[in-house]
Structures are given as C-alpha cells and as structure tokens.
Amino acid sequence: MQTMQKRKKSELTPLEASVKDRIHNGDTSWLPDGRSSLLESEATSAETGMEMLHTSLQNIQVQHDQLKEELKEDLRRIREELNPGKSPR
C-alpha cells in the first residue's frame, strides 16, 4: 500500500485508485471483515507443512530402524569372521 500511496493517481489502475481514495478518506469498508485470504492460505500452508514434516519424521524413523537392523547384522557377521566357531552374544 505504501508503494501505491507514493504513485500518482494517473499511474494507478482503477482498483488501486479507488483503494487509494478510500484510504485517504478513512473509509475501511473495502477491507475484509475479520478474514484474510493471505492468512487463511498461510494457515493452510502451515498445516500442510506440518503434515509433510510429520510424514518425513515417520520416514526417517523407518530408515533409522532399518539401518539399525542392518548394522546389527553387519556386526554379527564381523564377529563371526573374527571369532569363527564362537557363539554369538
């Protein structure tokens, strides 16, 4: 809005000129009543982001568990190679 306020009326679109006039006259009737599509879309984006984060964390946990099992198996195999014939711990 500051950019619009600095521009000459002849440089504004009809909608911008109308808004500029209303601001100048203190008319706030054009403002949304307690709602903002930007804030609503940001809230939706935040919810989507949280869902994506939750899914990512679940995937990381699954990968962690898989790697842990692979490491256990690798460690068992290495112990057998280093100590053939001994029973595993």
VOGU-814268 format. One line per field, with one value per atom (N, C-alpha, C): residue number from 0; residue in three letters; x, y, z. Coordinates in Angstrom, 3 decimals, always signed. Atoms other than C-alpha are relative to their C-alpha. Layout:
<sites>
num c(NUM_...)
residu c(ALA_...)
px c(X_...)
py c(Y_...)
pz c(Z_...)
</sites>
This chain:
<sites>
num c(0_0_0_1_1_1_2_2_2_3_3_3_4_4_4_5_5_5_6_6_6_7_7_7_8_8_8_9_9_9_10_10_10_11_11_11_12_12_12_13_13_13_14_14_14_15_15_15_16_16_16_17_17_17_18_18_18_19_19_19_20_20_20_21_21_21_22_22_22_23_23_23_24_24_24_25_25_25_26_26_26_27_27_27_28_28_28_29_29_29_30_30_30_31_31_31_32_32_32_33_33_33_34_34_34_35_35_35_36_36_36_37_37_37_38_38_38_39_39_39_40_40_40_41_41_41_42_42_42_43_43_43_44_44_44_45_45_45_46_46_46_47_47_47_48_48_48_49_49_49_50_50_50_51_51_51_52_52_52_53_53_53_54_54_54_55_55_55_56_56_56_57_57_57_58_58_58_59_59_59_60_60_60_61_61_61_62_62_62_63_63_63_64_64_64_65_65_65_66_66_66_67_67_67_68_68_68_69_69_69_70_70_70_71_71_71_72_72_72_73_73_73_74_74_74_75_75_75_76_76_76_77_77_77_78_78_78_79_79_79_80_80_80_81_81_81_82_82_82_83_83_83_84_84_84_85_85_85_86_86_86_87_87_87_88_88_88)
residu c(MET_MET_MET_GLN_GLN_GLN_THR_THR_THR_MET_MET_MET_GLN_GLN_GLN_LYS_LYS_LYS_ARG_ARG_ARG_LYS_LYS_LYS_LYS_LYS_LYS_SER_SER_SER_GLU_GLU_GLU_LEU_LEU_LEU_THR_THR_THR_PRO_PRO_PRO_LEU_LEU_LEU_GLU_GLU_GLU_ALA_ALA_ALA_SER_SER_SER_VAL_VAL_VAL_LYS_LYS_LYS_ASP_ASP_ASP_ARG_ARG_ARG_ILE_ILE_ILE_HIS_HIS_HIS_ASN_ASN_ASN_GLY_GLY_GLY_ASP_ASP_ASP_THR_THR_THR_SER_SER_SER_TRP_TRP_TRP_LEU_LEU_LEU_PRO_PRO_PRO_ASP_ASP_ASP_GLY_GLY_GLY_ARG_ARG_ARG_SER_SER_SER_SER_SER_SER_LEU_LEU_LEU_LEU_LEU_LEU_GLU_GLU_GLU_SER_SER_SER_GLU_GLU_GLU_ALA_ALA_ALA_THR_THR_THR_SER_SER_SER_ALA_ALA_ALA_GLU_GLU_GLU_THR_THR_THR_GLY_GLY_GLY_MET_MET_MET_GLU_GLU_GLU_MET_MET_MET_LEU_LEU_LEU_HIS_HIS_HIS_THR_THR_THR_SER_SER_SER_LEU_LEU_LEU_GLN_GLN_GLN_ASN_ASN_ASN_ILE_ILE_ILE_GLN_GLN_GLN_VAL_VAL_VAL_GLN_GLN_GLN_HIS_HIS_HIS_ASP_ASP_ASP_GLN_GLN_GLN_LEU_LEU_LEU_LYS_LYS_LYS_GLU_GLU_GLU_GLU_GLU_GLU_LEU_LEU_LEU_LYS_LYS_LYS_GLU_GLU_GLU_ASP_ASP_ASP_LEU_LEU_LEU_ARG_ARG_ARG_ARG_ARG_ARG_ILE_ILE_ILE_ARG_ARG_ARG_GLU_GLU_GLU_GLU_GLU_GLU_LEU_LEU_LEU_ASN_ASN_ASN_PRO_PRO_PRO_GLY_GLY_GLY_LYS_LYS_LYS_SER_SER_SER_PRO_PRO_PRO_ARG_ARG_ARG)
px c(+0.814_+0.000_+0.863_-0.862_+2.884_+0.443_-0.407_+4.043_-1.128_+1.166_+0.540_-0.214_+0.202_+0.348_+1.008_-1.044_+3.580_-0.210_+0.183_+2.458_-1.083_+1.014_+0.480_-1.264_+1.280_-3.208_-0.057_+0.013_-2.634_+0.784_-0.799_-0.185_-0.686_+0.675_-2.691_-1.070_+1.138_-5.158_-1.266_+1.237_-8.816_-0.232_+0.173_-8.922_+0.951_-0.976_-5.737_-0.407_+0.433_-7.066_-1.160_+1.137_-10.294_+0.463_-0.527_-8.399_+0.752_-0.756_-6.095_-0.947_+0.991_-9.107_-0.655_+0.663_-10.778_+0.933_-0.974_-7.607_+0.105_-0.119_-7.281_-1.208_+1.235_-10.910_-0.298_+0.196_-10.523_-1.076_+1.035_-13.013_+0.636_-0.541_-12.251_-1.026_+1.049_-15.423_+0.468_-0.513_-13.405_+0.874_-0.837_-11.282_-0.842_+0.753_-12.315_-0.308_+0.445_-14.217_+0.510_-0.543_-12.001_+0.566_-0.530_-10.774_+1.090_-1.071_-7.720_+0.344_-0.321_-7.199_+1.483_-1.429_-3.443_+0.244_-0.188_-3.633_-0.607_+0.621_-6.017_+0.860_-0.861_-3.702_+1.284_-1.186_-0.733_-0.302_+0.383_-2.614_-0.094_+0.096_-3.393_+1.391_-1.375_+0.246_+0.725_-0.636_+1.361_-0.486_+0.531_-0.970_+0.600_-0.588_+0.287_+1.469_-1.404_+3.857_+0.185_-0.088_+3.232_-0.271_+0.278_+1.716_+1.205_-1.177_+4.725_+1.144_-1.051_+7.081_-0.249_+0.351_+5.232_+0.317_-0.277_+5.449_+1.501_-1.459_+9.152_+0.611_-0.525_+9.805_-0.305_+0.330_+7.976_+0.934_-0.907_+10.077_+1.411_-1.333_+13.262_+0.063_+0.023_+12.235_+0.089_-0.045_+11.644_+1.409_-1.360_+15.023_+0.979_-0.853_+16.672_-0.090_+0.195_+15.149_+0.632_-0.594_+16.238_+1.521_-1.459_+19.799_+0.499_-0.382_+19.938_+0.044_+0.027_+18.954_+1.137_-1.107_+21.474_+1.329_-1.237_+24.222_+0.146_-0.048_+23.319_+0.436_-0.355_+23.540_+1.465_-1.406_+26.861_+0.922_-0.813_+28.241_+0.045_+0.051_+27.107_+0.909_-0.814_+28.748_+1.494_-1.410_+32.022_+0.506_-0.407_+32.124_+0.251_-0.180_+31.681_+1.290_-1.232_+34.515_+1.229_-1.144_+36.822_+0.161_-0.022_+35.913_-0.788_+0.763_+34.889_-0.214_+0.297_+33.182_-0.510_+0.521_+32.268_-1.465_+1.444_+28.614_-0.197_+0.253_+27.146_-0.483_+0.441_+26.455_-1.459)
py c(-1.180_+0.000_+1.252_-1.175_+2.346_+0.365_-0.254_+1.955_+0.666_-0.561_+2.695_+1.447_-1.357_+5.796_+0.980_-0.864_+7.172_+0.299_-0.185_+6.771_+1.024_-0.962_+9.402_-0.756_+0.636_+8.677_-0.446_+0.348_+8.621_-1.279_+1.211_+5.732_-1.242_+1.099_+3.575_-0.624_+0.653_+1.026_+0.566_-0.498_+1.917_-0.567_+0.593_-0.501_+0.637_-0.634_+0.936_+1.428_-1.390_+4.484_+0.039_+0.062_+3.527_-0.271_+0.329_+1.975_+1.186_-1.165_+4.993_+1.086_-1.004_+7.341_-0.395_+0.459_+5.234_+0.119_-0.142_+5.158_+1.472_-1.441_+8.927_+0.526_-0.448_+9.368_-0.755_+0.746_+6.953_-1.073_+1.008_+4.512_-1.392_+1.357_+0.962_-1.055_+0.952_-0.627_-1.021_+0.905_-2.240_-1.106_+1.015_-4.191_-1.208_+1.188_-7.801_+0.057_-0.041_-8.208_-1.217_+1.061_-10.334_-1.192_+1.109_-12.540_+0.513_-0.328_-12.576_-1.245_+1.166_-14.896_-0.346_+0.260_-14.484_-0.782_+0.710_-15.509_-1.392_+1.314_-18.341_-0.938_+0.855_-19.614_-0.342_+0.286_-19.290_-1.072_+1.007_-21.318_-1.367_+1.252_-23.976_-0.504_+0.380_-23.946_-0.537_+0.455_-24.315_-1.398_+1.329_-27.284_-1.033_+0.905_-28.877_-0.245_+0.129_-28.199_-0.908_+0.862_-29.840_-1.456_+1.363_-32.883_-0.583_+0.463_-33.117_-0.294_+0.210_-32.761_-1.289_+1.217_-35.497_-1.240_+1.116_-37.824_-0.211_+0.099_-37.040_-0.629_+0.569_-37.823_-1.492_+1.428_-41.134_-0.759_+0.646_-41.973_-0.112_+0.023_-41.076_-1.091_+1.038_-43.348_-1.389_+1.291_-46.248_-0.256_+0.153_-45.649_-0.275_+0.211_-45.437_-1.450_+1.376_-48.753_-1.001_+0.893_-50.384_+0.015_-0.104_-49.085_-0.675_+0.640_-50.241_-1.516_+1.444_-53.766_-0.431_+0.323_-53.731_+0.036_-0.098_-52.596_-1.167_+1.164_-55.327_-1.240_+1.161_-57.911_+0.077_-0.171_-56.469_-0.309_+0.243_-56.537_-1.498_+1.443_-60.165_-0.735_+0.634_-61.142_+0.253_-0.333_-59.342_-0.788_+0.775_-61.024_-1.460_+1.394_-64.406_-0.155_+0.067_-63.640_+0.103_-0.180_-62.512_-1.156_+1.091_-65.382_-1.187_+1.131_-68.384_-1.075_+1.098_-71.125_+0.431_-0.451_-68.966_+0.361_-0.324_-68.487_+1.521_-1.453_-65.013_+0.426_-0.543_-62.787_+0.276)
pz c(+0.000_+0.000_+0.000_-0.025_+0.657_-1.411_+1.381_-2.937_-0.757_+0.671_-4.143_+0.443_-0.516_-1.911_-0.605_+0.547_-3.400_-1.481_+1.443_-7.026_-0.282_+0.434_-8.902_-0.381_+0.300_-9.414_-1.462_+1.421_-13.184_-0.292_+0.176_-12.727_+0.584_-0.672_-10.815_-0.871_+0.640_-12.067_+0.645_-0.614_-11.435_+1.412_-1.327_-8.497_+1.006_-0.893_-6.991_+0.333_-0.225_-7.432_+0.992_-0.919_-5.654_+1.422_-1.325_-2.752_+0.577_-0.466_-2.533_+0.491_-0.410_-2.376_+1.321_-1.224_+0.294_+1.204_-1.090_+2.402_+0.387_-0.238_+2.026_+0.781_-0.654_+3.174_+1.302_-1.237_+6.082_-0.099_+0.240_+4.537_+0.045_-0.116_+5.651_-0.398_+0.363_+4.282_-1.033_+1.025_+1.491_+0.592_-0.649_+3.999_+0.383_-0.409_+4.694_+1.491_-1.382_+7.941_+0.769_-0.836_+10.159_-0.749_+0.786_+7.318_-0.920_+0.930_+5.161_-0.799_+0.831_+2.226_+0.128_-0.175_+2.708_+1.288_-1.262_+6.364_-0.049_+0.120_+5.546_-0.825_+0.821_+2.815_+0.747_-0.798_+5.182_+1.044_-0.984_+7.801_-0.666_+0.743_+5.201_-0.349_+0.328_+4.106_+1.232_-1.239_+7.721_+0.361_-0.291_+8.222_-0.944_+0.985_+5.015_+0.330_-0.375_+6.105_+1.200_-1.181_+9.472_-0.371_+0.443_+7.763_-0.725_+0.734_+5.455_+0.969_-0.995_+8.418_+0.777_-0.727_+10.307_-0.844_+0.904_+7.280_-0.147_+0.123_+6.883_+1.248_-1.244_+10.529_+0.102_+0.001_+10.193_-0.943_+0.957_+7.118_+0.565_-0.609_+8.980_+1.066_-1.034_+11.861_-0.624_+0.689_+9.460_-0.526_+0.515_+7.808_+1.141_-1.174_+11.240_+0.469_-0.459_+12.273_-0.970_+0.998_+9.004_+0.099_-0.126_+9.351_+1.272_-1.264_+12.963_-0.156_+0.225_+11.931_-0.921_+0.902_+9.073_+0.745_-0.777_+11.449_+0.969_-0.894_+13.939_-0.765_+0.823_+11.158_-0.437_+0.389_+9.940_+1.172_-1.184_+13.476_+0.328_-0.241_+13.948_-0.979_+1.028_+10.645_+0.246_-0.272_+11.550_+1.195_-1.169_+14.958_-0.373_+0.434_+13.294_-0.791_+0.787_+10.867_+0.887_-0.909_+13.708_+0.973_-0.986_+16.019_-0.539_+0.546_+13.927_+1.049_-0.898_+15.892_+1.374_-1.287_+18.914_-0.140_+0.045_+19.786_+0.112_-0.056_+19.275_+1.373_-1.295_+22.269_+0.004)
</sites>
